[in-house]
Amino acid sequence: MKAVNIFLLCFLGAALLSAVLCDNTTGPDGCCFQFYPRRIMKDFIGSYYYTDHRCPKAAVVLVTKKNGRNICVDPNMVWVDRIMRHLDETDFK
């Protein structure tokens, strides 16, 4: 009876260990799950980038000039589009 219990315990341990070791998925990093609700002045923003296409929500991340803070915003908002256009235009000058 004890040998059966030890065998089951070892089998259960191996099954749990293999489940942990097999979780090596490579998903996107830096996804946005909530958007910043208010407008931001374009003078505070130094750059921007889009989140990975594999993220559940398409988003733009605005990076502040002063401390490099990342702020997730909705790319469909008009003010976000204006900031991105402003940054693109200033890069070419």
C-alpha positions in Angstrom: 0.0 0.0 0.0 2.8 2.4 0.8 4.6 1.7 -2.5 1.4 2.7 -4.4 1.1 5.9 -2.5 4.7 6.8 -3.1 4.4 6.0 -6.8 1.2 8.2 -7.1 3.0 11.0 -5.3 6.0 10.8 -7.6 3.7 10.7 -10.7 1.8 13.7 -9.5 5.0 15.6 -8.8 6.3 14.8 -12.3 3.1 15.9 -13.9 3.1 19.2 -12.0 6.8 19.8 -12.8 6.3 19.1 -16.5 3.4 21.6 -16.6 5.5 24.3 -15.1 8.5 23.6 -17.5 6.3 23.5 -20.6 4.9 27.1 -20.0 7.5 28.8 -22.1 5.2 30.8 -24.4 6.6 33.9 -26.0 3.9 36.5 -26.0 4.0 40.2 -26.5 5.6 42.5 -24.0 4.3 45.9 -23.0 0.6 45.6 -23.8 -1.9 48.3 -22.7 -5.0 47.2 -20.9 -6.3 50.6 -20.0 -6.0 53.9 -21.7 -5.1 57.2 -20.1 -8.5 59.1 -19.9 -7.4 62.7 -20.3 -5.7 64.8 -23.0 -1.9 65.4 -22.8 -0.2 68.5 -24.1 2.0 67.8 -27.0 4.9 69.7 -25.5 5.3 67.1 -22.7 5.7 64.2 -25.2 9.1 63.3 -26.7 8.3 60.2 -28.7 5.7 57.5 -29.2 5.4 53.9 -30.4 2.7 51.4 -31.2 2.2 48.3 -29.1 2.8 44.9 -30.5 0.1 43.6 -32.9 -0.4 40.5 -30.8 -1.7 42.6 -27.9 -5.5 42.4 -27.2 -5.9 46.2 -27.6 -4.2 48.3 -30.3 -2.6 51.2 -28.5 -0.1 54.0 -28.8 2.4 54.5 -26.0 3.4 58.2 -25.5 6.8 58.7 -23.9 7.3 61.9 -21.8 10.3 64.2 -22.3 11.0 64.8 -18.7 11.2 61.4 -17.1 10.5 58.9 -19.9 7.2 57.8 -18.5 5.1 55.6 -20.8 1.5 56.5 -21.1 -1.0 54.2 -23.0 -3.5 56.1 -25.1 -6.2 55.1 -27.6 -4.9 55.6 -31.2 -8.4 56.4 -32.5 -8.5 59.7 -30.5 -8.1 62.9 -32.5 -5.7 64.5 -30.0 -3.5 61.4 -30.1 -3.3 61.6 -33.9 -2.3 65.3 -33.6 0.5 64.5 -31.2 1.8 61.8 -33.4 1.7 64.1 -36.5 3.5 66.8 -34.5 6.2 64.5 -33.4 6.6 63.1 -37.0 6.9 66.6 -38.4 9.4 67.8 -35.8 11.6 64.8 -36.6 12.0 65.9 -40.2 13.0 69.5 -39.4 
